[in-house]
């Protein structure tokens, strides 16, 4: 009988642990918030391409010319010049993707235009590699790592798919990104 009581006790403790975890994940404060870790992404609705985290089918990467605008505003809405977190579809398969920070750079009708960011040093600390621009450190990265903006893929994002704001990029750093876009893509 002692074996069964011990087994039952372990099962009940395990169930209580699972319930506490579920309760923490259902609160408005994401796990890890305020402790230096980015919030965990919650799964979003299914898209027609498969299970994803977008409110609608991804319209594809932006291929035209656009104007770059620096207009961050502390209004709770995503604006160009802000670094935000969202689910980014992979280039080769839009039904799969990754939650990551992006820099908002402008608009295309109802879509926000954005560039992916990385904390991996792709240009070895120089701005000589034309696909990446160093933007330094900022509060968007809880570990304080220097970041780069990737220029060769422009995302089109639905504003509803922005999960949280990470920071406002400084105007000087944004101007460097804008100048690189003008040079490599012929944008305004």
C-alpha positions in Angstrom: 0.0 0.0 0.0 2.9 2.4 0.7 4.1 2.0 -2.9 0.7 3.1 -4.2 0.5 6.1 -1.8 4.0 7.2 -2.8 3.1 6.8 -6.5 -0.2 8.7 -6.0 1.7 11.5 -4.1 4.2 11.9 -7.0 1.3 12.0 -9.5 -0.5 14.7 -7.5 2.7 16.8 -7.1 3.3 16.5 -10.9 -0.3 17.5 -11.7 0.0 20.5 -9.4 3.2 21.6 -11.1 1.5 21.4 -14.5 -1.5 23.4 -13.3 0.8 26.1 -11.9 2.6 26.3 -15.2 -0.7 26.6 -17.1 -1.9 29.2 -14.7 1.3 31.3 -15.2 1.1 31.1 -19.0 -2.5 32.3 -19.0 -1.8 35.5 -17.1 -1.3 38.8 -18.9 2.3 38.9 -17.9 4.3 36.5 -20.1 6.7 34.1 -18.6 10.1 35.7 -17.9 8.8 39.2 -18.2 10.8 41.6 -16.1 13.6 39.1 -15.6 15.7 39.9 -18.6 14.2 37.3 -20.9 11.9 38.1 -23.9 8.3 36.9 -23.5 7.4 33.5 -24.9 5.4 33.6 -28.1 1.9 32.0 -27.9 0.7 30.1 -30.9 -1.5 32.0 -33.2 -4.3 31.0 -35.5 -3.8 28.6 -38.4 -3.1 30.2 -41.8 -4.1 28.7 -45.1 -0.4 27.8 -45.5 -0.4 25.7 -42.3 0.0 26.3 -38.6 1.5 29.8 -38.1 1.3 32.8 -35.9 -0.1 35.3 -38.4 -3.6 36.8 -38.3 -3.9 36.3 -42.1 -2.0 34.7 -45.0 1.5 36.2 -45.4 1.4 38.5 -48.5 5.0 37.7 -49.4 8.1 39.8 -49.1 8.0 43.4 -50.4 9.7 43.7 -53.8 9.1 47.3 -54.9 10.4 50.7 -53.9 9.2 52.5 -50.8 9.9 55.6 -48.7 11.7 55.0 -45.4 10.2 57.0 -42.6 11.3 57.6 -39.0 8.2 58.2 -37.0 8.2 56.4 -33.6 5.4 57.4 -31.4 4.7 56.3 -27.8 1.1 55.5 -28.6 1.2 51.7 -28.2 0.9 51.3 -32.0 3.8 49.9 -34.1 5.5 52.7 -36.0 8.6 53.0 -38.3 11.7 53.5 -36.2 10.6 51.0 -33.6 12.0 47.5 -33.0 9.2 45.1 -32.3 8.7 41.3 -31.9 6.7 39.3 -34.3 6.5 35.9 -36.0 8.5 36.0 -39.2 7.8 33.4 -41.9 10.8 31.6 -43.5 11.7 32.8 -46.9 11.5 29.4 -48.5 8.4 28.2 -46.7 5.9 30.8 -45.4 4.0 28.1 -43.4 7.0 27.9 -41.0 8.9 30.7 -39.2 10.5 32.1 -36.1 9.6 34.6 -33.5 12.2 37.4 -33.8 12.8 41.2 -33.5 12.4 43.3 -36.6 13.0 47.0 -37.3 9.9 48.8 -38.8 11.0 51.1 -41.7 7.8 52.2 -43.5 4.4 51.3 -44.9 3.0 49.7 -48.0 -0.8 50.3 -47.8 -2.1 48.4 -44.8 1.2 46.5 -44.3 4.1 47.6 -42.2 7.5 47.1 -43.8 10.2 45.6 -41.7 13.8 44.3 -41.7 14.9 41.3 -39.7 17.5 41.7 -37.0 20.3 39.5 -35.8 22.7 39.5 -32.9 25.2 37.4 -34.9 28.0 39.4 -36.3 27.6 38.9 -40.0 29.8 41.7 -41.2 32.7 41.3 -38.7 32.1 44.7 -37.0 32.3 46.8 -40.2 29.6 48.2 -42.4 31.4 46.9 -45.5 29.0 44.0 -46.0 26.1 45.5 -48.0 23.4 43.1 -46.7 23.9 44.1 -43.0 24.0 47.4 -41.0 25.4 47.5 -37.5 23.0 49.3 -35.1 24.8 48.6 -31.8 23.2 47.6 -28.5 19.8 48.4 -27.2 17.0 47.5 -24.8 15.5 45.2 -27.5 18.1 42.6 -26.6 18.0 41.6 -22.9 21.5 40.3 -23.0 22.9 43.6 -24.3 24.4 42.1 -27.5 25.2 44.3 -30.5 22.7 43.9 -33.3 22.7 44.1 -37.1 19.8 44.8 -39.5 19.5 42.5 -42.5 18.8 44.5 -45.7 18.2 41.9 -48.4 14.7 40.8 -47.3 11.8 43.3 -46.6 8.9 41.8 -44.8 5.3 42.9 -45.0 3.6 42.6 -41.7 0.0 43.0 -40.5 0.1 45.5 -37.5 -2.1 43.0 -35.6 0.8 40.5 -35.7 3.1 42.7 -33.7 3.4 41.0 -30.3 5.3 43.6 -28.3 7.5 46.6 -28.7 11.2 46.1 -27.9 12.5 49.7 -28.2 12.8 52.8 -30.3 15.9 52.8 -32.5 17.9 56.0 -32.3 17.4 58.4 -35.2 21.2 58.3 -36.1 21.1 54.5 -36.3 17.9 54.5 -38.3 19.4 57.1 -40.7 22.3 54.6 -41.3 19.8 51.9 -42.2 17.8 54.3 -44.4 21.0 55.4 -46.2 21.9 51.7 -46.9 18.4 51.0 -48.2 18.7 54.0 -50.5 22.0 52.8 -51.8 21.3 49.1 -52.2 17.6 49.3 -53.3 17.2 52.8 -54.7 14.5 53.8 -52.2 13.5 57.3 -51.3 
